[in-house]
Amino acid sequence: MKNSNQDPPDKDLKPNGSTGGPRNFTVHIPRSYIVKFGKLVGICLYFFDVPHRRLVRRNLRFCFPEWSRARINNLSQRIFKNAGITVLEILHCAFISHKDLSGMFRFASGEEHLVNTIRNDHKGVVFISCHIGNWEAGLQFLGCYSTKPLSVVVRNVGYRWVDNFLEHIRTRFGNKVILKKEAWQKMVQTLRNREALMVTIDQSRYKQAVEVMLFNRKATATPAIAMAALRCRCPVLPLFCVREADGTQAIHVHPPIDMQRTSDLKNDLQVNTQKLVAVMEDMINRFPDQWIWFQRPWKKNYPDLYPEWEAKRQKRKRKKLKNSKTSVSL
């Protein structure tokens, strides 16, 4: 793994700045142990987290109606197992050194696309990914490998200690964090500074999204990535980090996406966003057990698919309407 920056001293690799304690223990845990224990954590979640188990099965049945119940259940268990492994890997990545991190990865495909893109000093670059495999480890890898400063667009979880912990992981090798709520101007500025930007494309607020097809079903996705790439004339490079059987992280880099640019901006945004989603769908089809199926990308067009979510949404709407009527009467 290449890095133009000097490796940070060991004392900076812990959340509390200490030199002993958890790091000395965690860095020597074999990857095979993390995989085995992660599977155990995941299967426990599968049996006890009933709402998310139902959500995963519902999404799978919706996307693959021809699959048997046994196949759906088998894949659901594997999805939870991989989620358990990912959680432990993220904890592990909080303490390992730059040298240890470099030994976790190998290029499965497309290293030449990454090298050619980051060597271009005249343009910024947008990297797209999704919540597949260990996306957090992929961010650390990209920050160390790329010679361009990297900013990652993220959404806060909502628990301060979790958000602080994740920010530590994401920034410990020099990456910067951009919160989605304040993302647009910072995204554009990052690209105009000829730096790199990483965005996951499988989460969006559907009120600010465009309609795309995902597994032959109408879904929503953010057009912000396509808009930023068109405005700043930057290449868009898909990069995914998936887990192999022994725990090694395999980096898959696709060729830059050919972005459509015409006089019809609205159509360009829809077409280009669909291109991004198509690349993501291809990776999910190749590694279906490593994508986080706990999401609801089809909720706008198929609200009946998520009755619990739809009930909460309608309740919020009624409450908002009631409050607005009360304020008017006052």
C-alpha positions as a printed Julia matrix, in Angstrom:
330×3 Matrix{Float64}:
   0.0     0.0     0.0
   1.3     3.42   -0.97
   1.17    6.51    1.14
   2.74    9.86    0.44
   2.25   10.97    4.01
   4.4    10.02    6.94
   2.92    7.34    9.14
   1.46    8.76   12.35
   3.25    7.85   15.55
   1.83    4.94   17.54
   0.69    7.2    20.35
  -1.8     8.83   17.95
  -3.45    5.56   17.05
  -5.55    5.21   20.2
  -8.75    7.09   20.96
  -7.34    8.24   24.29
  -3.75    8.83   23.09
  -2.29    6.18   25.41
   0.42    3.76   24.3
  -0.71    0.58   26.02
  -3.93   -1.17   26.86
  -6.4    -2.34   24.24
  -4.21   -1.8    21.18
  -1.56   -4.26   22.36
  -4.29   -6.86   22.72
  -6.41   -6.2    19.63
  -3.7    -5.86   16.97
  -2.53   -9.43   17.52
  -5.96  -11.04   17.19
  -5.82  -13.31   14.11
  -8.31  -12.41   11.38
  -9.66  -15.97   11.51
 -10.7   -15.41   15.15
 -12.51  -12.21   14.23
 -14.36  -14.03   11.47
 -15.37  -16.94   13.7
 -16.47  -14.83   16.65
 -18.17  -12.34   14.35
 -20.28  -15.13   12.87
 -21.3   -16.1    16.4
 -22.29  -12.52   17.19
 -24.24  -12.33   13.94
 -26.17  -15.55   14.46
 -27.14  -14.4    17.96
 -28.46  -11.16   16.46
 -30.32  -13.19   13.86
 -32.28  -15.1    16.48
 -32.86  -12.24   18.93
 -33.29   -9.2    16.67
 -36.67  -10.17   15.26
 -37.59   -6.81   13.59
 -34.39   -6.68   11.54
 -34.62  -10.37   10.69
 -38.1    -9.75    9.29
 -36.86   -6.7     7.4
 -34.01   -8.62    5.75
 -36.26  -11.51    4.74
 -38.89   -9.12    3.42
 -36.34   -7.3     1.27
 -34.97  -10.56   -0.09
 -38.41  -11.94   -0.94
 -39.26   -8.64   -2.63
 -36.11   -8.66   -4.8
 -36.0   -12.4    -5.46
 -39.61  -13.67   -5.5
 -38.54  -16.85   -7.3
 -36.28  -17.94   -4.44
 -37.4   -20.68   -2.06
 -38.05  -20.01    1.61
 -35.03  -22.14    2.55
 -32.76  -20.1     0.3
 -34.08  -16.84    1.74
 -33.53  -18.06    5.31
 -30.04  -19.34    4.53
 -28.96  -16.06    2.97
 -30.54  -14.1     5.83
 -28.35  -15.95    8.33
 -25.23  -15.28    6.24
 -26.13  -11.59    6.07
 -26.34  -11.39    9.85
 -23.08  -13.33   10.22
 -21.28  -10.9     7.93
 -22.79   -7.97    9.82
 -21.38   -9.43   13.05
 -17.94   -9.82   11.47
 -18.07   -6.23   10.19
 -18.82   -4.85   13.66
 -15.81   -6.65   15.15
 -13.58   -5.62   12.25
 -14.56   -1.98   12.75
 -13.65   -2.24   16.43
 -10.36   -3.85   15.45
  -9.58   -1.09   12.92
  -9.77    1.51   15.69
  -6.44    0.36   17.12
  -4.28   -1.2    14.42
  -1.31    0.64   12.94
  -0.8     1.76    9.37
   1.51   -1.21    8.79
  -1.0    -3.7    10.2
  -3.76   -2.12    8.14
  -1.82   -2.52    4.89
  -1.58   -6.27    5.46
  -5.35   -6.63    5.58
  -5.95   -5.74    1.92
  -5.32   -6.99   -1.57
  -6.48   -5.74   -4.94
  -8.98   -8.13   -6.48
  -9.44   -6.01   -9.61
  -8.91   -2.57  -11.09
  -5.8    -1.26   -9.32
  -4.76    0.42  -12.58
  -7.98    2.48  -12.58
  -7.24    3.75   -9.1
  -3.59    4.55   -9.89
  -4.42    6.4   -13.1
  -7.15    8.45  -11.39
  -5.24    9.6    -8.33
  -2.23   10.54  -10.46
  -4.32   13.2   -12.2
  -3.38   16.36  -10.32
  -5.64   18.57  -12.43
  -8.98   17.18  -11.27
 -10.71   16.01   -8.16
 -12.27   12.55   -8.07
 -15.48   11.11   -6.68
 -15.26    7.59   -5.27
 -18.57    5.83   -4.84
 -19.23    2.79   -2.69
 -22.02    1.24   -0.66
 -22.51   -0.56    2.64
 -21.05   -3.85    1.49
 -18.29   -5.89    3.12
 -16.32   -3.61    5.44
 -16.84   -0.16    3.97
 -15.21    1.54    6.98
 -11.98   -0.41    6.46
 -12.17    0.5     2.79
 -12.19    4.18    3.75
  -9.05    3.74    5.81
  -7.36    1.86    2.98
  -8.26    4.52    0.42
  -7.06    7.33    2.68
  -3.68    5.62    3.03
  -3.34    4.6    -0.61
  -4.47    7.78   -2.32
  -2.06   10.68   -2.77
  -5.05   13.05   -2.83
  -6.57   14.24    0.47
  -9.8    12.3     1.04
 -13.1    13.56    2.46
 -15.93   11.15    3.23
 -19.6    12.11    3.35
 -21.34   10.45    6.32
 -24.6    10.54    8.21
 -24.49   10.58   12.0
 -25.86    7.52   13.76
 -27.48    9.69   16.43
 -25.61    8.45   19.49
 -22.78   10.81   20.36
 -20.35    8.18   21.61
 -20.9     6.04   18.49
 -20.48    9.03   16.18
 -17.31   10.11   18.0
 -15.89    6.59   17.78
 -16.65    6.3    14.06
 -15.17    9.73   13.4
 -11.96    8.61   15.14
 -11.76    5.56   12.87
 -12.47    7.54    9.71
  -9.99   10.35   10.4
  -7.08    8.61   12.15
  -5.01    8.38    8.94
  -5.8    11.87    7.69
  -9.27   11.56    6.14
 -11.79   14.36    6.68
 -15.48   13.94    7.47
 -18.34   15.85    5.85
 -21.76   15.52    7.45
 -24.63   14.96    5.02
 -26.66   17.83    6.49
 -24.01   20.31    5.36
 -22.55   18.31    2.51
 -23.24   20.05   -0.79
 -21.0    23.11   -0.58
 -18.18   21.13    1.03
 -18.44   18.41   -1.62
 -18.09   20.94   -4.41
 -15.24   22.75   -2.66
 -13.39   19.47   -2.11
 -13.56   18.62   -5.81
 -12.61   22.12   -6.89
  -9.55   21.79   -4.65
  -8.62   18.74   -6.76
  -9.07   16.43   -3.8
 -10.9    13.11   -3.45
 -14.42   12.54   -2.2
 -15.99    9.26   -1.03
 -19.78    8.83   -0.94
 -21.94    5.77   -0.28
 -24.88    5.65   -2.68
 -27.26    3.23   -0.97
 -28.74    5.7     1.52
 -30.78    8.77    0.64
 -33.61   10.95    1.87
 -36.31   10.14   -0.64
 -37.62   13.71   -0.7
 -34.25   14.77   -2.14
 -33.77   11.73   -4.37
 -34.37   10.67   -7.97
 -36.12    7.51   -9.03
 -33.96    4.59  -10.15
 -34.38    0.86  -10.69
 -32.79   -1.46   -8.15
 -33.34   -5.19   -8.64
 -36.05   -4.35  -11.18
 -37.97   -2.39   -8.56
 -38.47    1.35   -8.32
 -36.16    2.81   -5.67
 -34.67    6.19   -4.79
 -31.09    7.42   -4.78
 -29.38   10.75   -4.23
 -28.55   12.78   -7.36
 -25.93   14.82   -5.47
 -23.04   12.65   -6.64
 -23.98   13.01  -10.3
 -24.56   16.75   -9.83
 -21.18   17.29   -8.18
 -19.35   15.25  -10.83
 -21.04   17.15  -13.67
 -20.5    20.55  -12.12
 -16.83   19.96  -11.33
 -16.16   17.74  -14.37
 -14.62   15.04  -12.18
 -14.27   11.31  -12.83
 -16.48    8.97  -10.81
 -14.76    5.78   -9.73
 -16.64    2.89   -8.05
 -14.61    1.23   -5.28
 -15.82   -1.58   -3.03
 -14.22   -3.46   -0.16
 -15.49   -7.04    0.31
 -14.38   -9.76    2.68
 -12.79  -13.02    1.65
 -13.14  -16.29    3.56
  -9.91  -15.82    5.54
 -10.85  -12.26    6.56
  -8.69  -10.51    3.97
 -10.31   -7.37    2.54
 -10.48   -7.46   -1.26
 -10.57   -4.13   -3.09
 -12.62   -4.04   -6.29
 -12.16   -0.94   -8.43
 -14.33   -0.4   -11.5
 -13.45    1.77  -14.51
 -14.54    5.41  -14.3
 -18.23    5.8   -15.12
 -18.98    7.58  -18.37
 -21.24   10.43  -17.24
 -23.88   11.7   -19.64
 -23.82   15.45  -20.22
 -26.55   17.08  -22.34
 -28.69   20.22  -22.22
 -31.29   18.37  -20.12
 -29.83   18.45  -16.6
 -32.8    16.73  -14.95
 -32.55   13.78  -17.32
 -28.75   13.69  -16.99
 -29.03   13.42  -13.21
 -31.49   10.54  -13.46
 -29.49    8.67  -16.12
 -26.16    9.12  -14.36
 -27.53    8.19  -10.96
 -28.97    5.03  -12.5
 -25.5     4.2   -13.83
 -24.08    4.48  -10.31
 -26.82    2.3    -8.85
 -26.31   -0.31  -11.58
 -22.66   -0.73  -10.56
 -23.73   -1.12   -6.94
 -26.38   -3.69   -7.89
 -23.79   -5.71   -9.78
 -21.6    -5.89   -6.65
 -24.57   -6.86   -4.47
 -25.45   -9.65   -6.91
 -21.88  -10.93   -6.67
 -21.75  -10.71   -2.85
 -25.4   -10.7    -1.67
 -24.52  -11.85    1.85
 -22.19   -8.88    2.42
 -24.61   -6.04    1.68
 -26.52   -4.5     4.58
 -30.09   -5.52    3.72
 -31.36   -3.68    6.83
 -32.22   -0.64    4.69
 -35.45    0.46    3.0
 -34.51    1.79   -0.46
 -37.94    0.92   -1.87
 -40.0     2.65    0.83
 -41.24    5.56   -1.3
 -42.76    3.47   -4.09
 -43.72    0.41   -2.04
 -44.78    1.68    1.42
 -46.75   -1.52    2.04
 -43.46   -3.38    2.06
 -42.6    -1.69    5.36
 -45.88   -1.37    7.3
 -44.18   -0.52   10.61
 -42.19    2.3     9.0
 -45.22    3.58    7.11
 -47.31    3.6    10.31
 -44.66    5.7    12.07
 -44.44    8.06    9.11
 -48.2     8.59    9.03
 -48.19    9.18   12.77
 -45.51   11.87   12.38
 -47.51   13.51    9.59
 -50.66   13.61   11.72
 -48.74   15.04   14.64
 -47.15   17.7    12.43
 -50.53   18.63   10.95
 -52.1    18.84   14.41
 -49.31   21.08   15.67
 -49.63   23.38   12.65
 -53.39   23.72   13.18
 -52.84   24.49   16.85
 -50.32   27.21   16.05
 -52.69   28.79   13.5
 -55.59   28.85   15.95
 -53.4    30.53   18.57
